[in-house]
Amino acid sequence: MGSGVSREDPALADVLKAALGMGGMAMCLVLVFRGMRAVMDVGGACADGGPYVSAQSCPEGAPVALMAGIFGLLLFGAISMVYAGRLGGLWGAAPLLAWTGLFGSLGWNFLDYGLFNPPLEADGIVWGWIIPGVIFEVMAFGPLLLVIPFIGSSRPTPVRRRGAAKTTQASQVVPEPSPAAEFREGTQALLDRLERLGDMRDHGLLTVEEFETAKAAVVAELEERA
Amino acid sequence: MTVPRSVVTVVMVAAAILGAIAGWQLYGVLGGG
């Protein structure tokens, strides 16, 4: 019964590695979130080094935090996708929540600075930040809202963990036999009947003529099925 | 050694929370406010 949809309890090593991936992604999300806010505090753009002198230097720590956060997300995302996938069930899709976490948090930054706490030099709300904020939030929660209705139906029902069948409805556990399975079972039953007839003849319970008559009936039925 | 699925949920949520706290602290270590 071991298959890709197995509901057996996962191995400890896989759980720990998946947790490392999930925790690492959360760490990187916070780094990007805070780095972005620091840059927005100084107007939304900054630069350091190179042949030109930027009018706005970057806040301390922000460039490293943003770079580490972005590339760390890729690294920890790969780790969590591999090992959470081995856990099966809904946990296989859990790392995709980082998409919602990333665009949801960055979108909030845009909305916060554009709508609720605009820079002092801005005259009222900043549409240049509100628009990307709305787009980010749609990107974050749109796919999630589309997927949620299918979460319950995506669970594999025929294969269940040990002992779970006792508490589940019979209609969920017993799969409906396919036409091919029904054909195999019917043919096997006829072959069994033929074997029993042979035994009865061997034990003197049937004469040769009676056996031949019964055998012809079974064979005819077998040919009919074929 | 296997882990019950209910424990997996606790481990994952705890990992995400600890990761977020670690990220917040790490930003301070990197020099950010």
Interface residues (C-beta under 8 A of the other chain):
Chain A: R7 E8 D9 P10 A11 L12 V15 L16 A18 A19 L20 M22 G23 G24 M25 A26 M27 C28 L29 V30 L31 R34 G35 A38 P59 E60 G61 A62 V64 A65 A68 G69 L87 G89 W91 A94 R161
Chain B: M1 T2 V3 P4 R5 V7 V8 V11 M12 A14 A15 A16 I17 L18 G19 A20 A22 G23 W24 L26 Y27 G28 L30 G31 G32 G33
